[in-house]
């Protein structure tokens, strides 16, 4: 018995020791985890080699901007060609003698995609003895420690291996628990008068080579250049981090055509991948990591290769884009505006955040830092002056004289702070919409807006007489509302008129008539004269529902919108938006951008095809003047002149094969920036025009909407051979011709000796959808024809699923459509519904060109909860088909019966129970404030001929 007691005591002690050890392990900070030295990848997060590297120099807790204290020094550096230099003065005459200064940088996941283990950097100073280092973790917890420097006057290395200890360690904010929660989010170098060596009050300190050792992830990409945009000859580099030992990579262009691929070994869990791309353009990179030949992870991103563009040489430009730095964007992406060639940005710093205390105006760093960067990159900000303020009219849209006077004072304060950078301001935003102008008695009324406009105009002119004051800023082109404003005298209080003529998903060409109509409205109220017209917002979102467009269509519409608007006399156009504001692919508001959101799986700020389209457009037409325009049978031809050279912009609403009559070579640039020069044969060049615009440089006599050469295809099924036909009706040349036909990265050459049809076959592909095929035809003198066609790749077997009730039982009805003439053999279905999973064996033959349904019982599935489901169908030949979605089993007693009722109006439904759009459905609408923002009822009835769906919806 005593012996047993000793054993129990020993066992209990062991458990306690083990528990303490386990607890210690679980709370260890990531930097204490030990890795083999050759497995710790290191990333450079600051080397001060480029102005694109975003560092913020701020003074004190108020975040005031410095005045040149921080600079890049090309005369003193540890490695490379420059370092970061702080020239500080804490003497009695300094504005920060009793405060502190901070050099800060955000290290978002694009730079540091995994947890930091160790931080190191190089310092050089003869004047500083110490400074405070603040590291911010993923919970926004600040970890501060003091760094004591050696007395050396040479470069010295500082290494931080623990982020939660050190001299004078303290922490605050975030989780405030003293535990490191990676990844590293932000770094501060903080200096005060106490940082100086004894007897000194001013001096310099240099920083260089800031590097972080990181925990190896399964697979991640660290951006070497912001947004993976490489301009002016920059090398297309990507830092690949992985636990794998080898990667396979491949690239494709905007049309899904394979461009390049390769394999590379990985050592020390890191690889600098360099992609020597053949030409400018938009690309997609796919990386697969393998360890011992087993797949670890797959990741994709996008990137762009751009030619050089000097925005500092541009004084005026029609090209603009909407940004939201004043709301919550970080200025680190501003270099992307420069790369895109965007001279103008539309921005807003809200009245409520400028006049935080009544009658007092303050400008925090989220306003001042982007304005500083706009100046550095030669970008002109166009400022929207809005919205309400809690001190006036109870925070509602201002409607009283007092509030309008207060608004005017806000306008003056804004111009007093930023007036030297502002060429134009806009009075309010979409006042005609209840969301922006209808909060309270203002009720989006034209007379209230007129008073706001008048006060804002007078305040602007009193501060800056030459300022362009832009009025209107309407959602859409509300002619009656604008007419009310004009009749009150609104045109006397605006130098330019702005509208937001959204028309998605319709094509941009309808803008031409809308511009003419709006200009006529202005003439009618302005003695027959127009005033400058601006589109201060316009765009097409790429969300995945019927009102969205695909990304290539967005790119094409962007160019077409700018070109036809400029030709119609619109002075400036601001594309909405620079960045996607979210990651919900079904939400239109999340998908207006031309670069991806910071949370997108494709990477922060990475380009969409429309970004490349804008960059191509600005390089082609900045500084160009419209000299001609012609619209004939759906073919749009706009002529521009730039530096005494001709540029033609061409597109067609439908595919057209055309002849360009010219006596000189023509350089054709597509919307992704790819260039090819065509040498005419007997004065002719042949091209295929589509909805994707082409820029044609050179003297062109005329266009004929006909061509002796064309490329065509027939629809194909996945993995079936793809057949293309080159039609040649006239050689136009005595010697033999050579054609190159391209499809999905495969090129085939065809000798052409006579007129006729030339067929060529290509291997099938798995991806469904429209895929581009191209052909070029050349003589010994060069290429003279560029043809294209879209090949439709169809899914031969289609599968869908839906929730049905049969004989009183809930079923998932799986529908199998076999488009092929040959039979298919279903062997097995793997399924998951919520947390339930299973596998069912089948022996079902689906004959060719038939449709079969399979009923899958939902017995045993939890009622009342929305659950995800997935069905995988395995066929005998190895093909796997998949259908997934969400299902919710509603208890029988809660189901609303389908009523037999013909509906002519809502009055016919007074006795019919409807579906409440708040309580009875799963809504895809984002967060809202309840029924006052969004509510409604849906009724479903039927008669012998129709199914009726009737709704009453309230949407604020």
Secondary structure, DSSP 8 states (H G I E B T S, - for coil): -HHHHHHHHHHHHHHHHHHHHHHHHHT--GGG----GGG-EEEEEE----TTS--EEEETTTTEE-SS-EEEESSS-SSTT-EEEEEEE-STTSTTTTSEEEEEEE--TTT--S-EEEEEEEEEESSB-EEEEEEE-TT--EEEEEEE--S-SS-EEEEE--SS-SEEEEEESTT-SS---SS--EEEEEEEGGGB-TT-SEEEEEEEEEEEEE---SEEEEESSGGGEEETT---EEEEEESSSEEEEEEEETT--EEEEEEEE-BTTEEEEE---SSSEEEEEEEEEEETTEEEEEEEEEEEEE----GGG-S--SEEEE--TTTT--GGGHHHHHHHT--EEEEE--HHHH-SBTTB----HHHHHHHHHHHHTT-EEEEEE----TTSGGGSS--SHHHHHHHHHHHHHHHHHHGGG-SEEEE-S-TTSHHHH-SSTTTT-HHHHHHHHHHHHHHHHHH-TT-EEEEEEEEB--HHHHHHHHHTTGGGG-SEEEEE---TTS-GGGHHHHHHHHHHHHHHTTTT---EEEEEEE-----SSTT---HHHHHHHHHHHHHHHHHTTEEEEEES-SB-S---TT-GGGS--SB--TT-TT-TT-B-HHHHHHHHHHHHHTT-EEEEEEEETTEEEEEEEETTEEEEEEEESS-EEEEEE-SS-EEEE-TT--EEEE--BTTEEEEEE-SS-EEEES---EEES--SEEEEE--EETTS-EEEEEEES---SSS-EEEEEEETTEEEEEEE-SSEEEEEEE---S--EEEEEEEEEEETTEEEEEEEEEEEEE-SEEEEEEEEEETTEEEEEEEEEE-SSS-EEEEEEEEEETTEEEEEEEEEEE-TTEEEEEEEE-TT--BSS-EEEEEEEEETTS-EEEEEEEE-B--GGG----EE---SSGGGGTTS--EETTTSS---S----STTTEEEEEEEEE-SS-EEEEEEEEE-
